[in-house]
Amino acid sequence: MKIKVKDEFITLGQLLKVADFISSGGEAKFAVKELRIVVNGEKEDRRGRKLRPGDVVVIEGQTIELE
């Protein structure tokens, strides 16, 4: 899956919502602790992590490329 970043960056919490892993921003805090999330090969659990075009995020085995 490819997701276009409209601004300079998108946070991991925003990405979870855009990619339909959560239905509201309030769920992000719990989702980052429960889901297996890897950003550019490293495990990530900070919902505020800034993601930029070129980053590759794997959430529960689903790969998302940011462009």
N, C-alpha and C positions, 0 to 999 in steps of 0.2 A: 504494500500500500504506500502511496506517496501523498504527502500533505504539504501544501504550499504555505510557507510562512509569510504573512503579509507585512509584518513589522520587522524590526531588527532581530527579535527573538520571540519565542513562545515558551511559557513555563510548562513543566511536566504536568502539573495539574490541569492546565488548559488543554494540553494535548490529550490527556485521558478523556476529557469531555468531548473534544472534537472527534476523537476516534471511537466514541460510543462505549467506552469502558465504564464510564460513570454517567449518571443523568444530571447531577448538579455539582457545582464547585465545592460544596460542603463535604461531599463524599471523598474528595481527593486525599484528605489527610489520612483516612483509613485505607484507601485503595493503595497508596504507595507502600504501606506496611504489609498489605495482604498479597498483592500481585507480585509476580516475578518480573522485575523491570531491569533491563540492561541498556545502558547508554554508551555507545561507542566501545563496547566490550567490557564495561565496568558496571557492577551492580549499583543501582541507584534507589534511594528511598526518600529523597527530598522533593517535595511537591513543587518547591520554588526553583528547582534547577532550570537554568536558562538553556533552551535548546535553540540552535541556529541552523540555517540551511547547511546541508552537508552532514548533519548528525544522523546517526542510525540508531533507532530505538527499537528494542525487542520487548514486547509486553506479552507475557504468557505464551511465548513462542511465535507471536505474530510480529513480523518485521515492518517497521514504518520508517520510510526515508523522508527526511525533511528537505524541501527545495525552496 
